[in-house]
C-alpha cells in the first residue's frame, strides 16, 4: 500500500487546525456573550432588590451591638456565610423548581413577601411612633457566654426571610431565561448581594473603632476626623434604620401591587397608572414627578397592608394569650 504524500497531508492538517481554531474562537465568543448576558441580567435583577438590600444592611449591625470589638468582624463573617448558605443551598433550588414547574406560585410568593415587608415596616413605624423600646435587642454582653451563638443563629434566621425575598424578586426578573441561565444569574445575584451587604455592615460596625484609633494620641485634623466618626455612628445607624423602614414599606407595597396585577387583580395597579398619567408637564420633570407619585402610592399601599396585618397579628395574639 502506498503511503500518503506528506506534502499533500500538511495542507489538509493546516486547514483542519485553522477550522478547529475558528470553532474554538466561535465558542469562546459565544461563551463571552453568554457571560455578558448573565452579567447584565444579574445586574438588572440585583437592582430590583435594592429596597430589601437596604433593609438587610440596616438590620444586621444591631446583631453585633454589645459584643467585644475583636469578635465583631468574625461574627459578621459567620452571618455572611449563613446568608450565602441560605440563598444557595435552601432558597435557590426551591425557587428554580417553582419557576420551572409552577411559575404562578412565584407571584404568590412575591405577594406573601410583599405582605411580610409591609408588615415589618408598619410594625417599626408604630413602635417608633409610640416610642416603644421593648423590641430592641438586648446587648450580647448582657446575655452571657452563649451570646455569640445566639446572635449568629438569630441573624441567620432573620436573613432567611430577607434572602428569600431578594431571590424571589431577582427570579421574577429572569423568568424568561432558560433554566441554566436562570440558575447562573441567581448565583451571581446571591454572591454579589451577600458580599455587598456584609461588606458594608463590616465597615459600619468598625467605623467607631477606626474613629477611636484616629482620635487617640493625635491632634489637629486627624483627631477631629476620628471624633467625627465616633459621633457619626449613632446618627448613621439611625438614618439606616429610617431608610430601611421606608424601603420596606415602599418595596412591600410595590411588590403587592405588581404581584396582584400579575395574579389578575388589576385595580390597584390601574389606579396608580391613572395617577401617574394625570401628572402634568413633559420631559425629565414630569418623569420624576410621575415616579414620585408611583413611589408615594406604593408606600401608602404598603403602609395600609402592613397596618392591616399588624392588626390581625395583634388580634390573634390577644386571643392566644391566657386570661
Secondary structure, DSSP 8 states (H G I E B T S, - for coil): -----HHHHHHHHHHHHHHHHHHHHHHHHHHHHHHHHHHHHHHHHHHHTHHHHHHHHHHHGGGGTTS-HHHHHHHHHHHHHHHHHIIIIIIHHHHHHHHHH-HHHHHHHHHHHHHHHHHHHHHHHHHHHHT--TTS---GGGS-TTHHHHHHHHHHHHHHHHHHHHHHHHHHHTTTS-HHHHHHHHHHHHHHHHHHHHHHHHHHHHHHHHHHHHHTT--THHHHHHHHHHHHHHHHHHHHHHHHHHHHHHHHHHHHHHHHHHTT--HHHHHHHHHHHT----HHHHHHHHHHHHHHHHHHHHHHHHHHHHHHHHHHHHHHS--
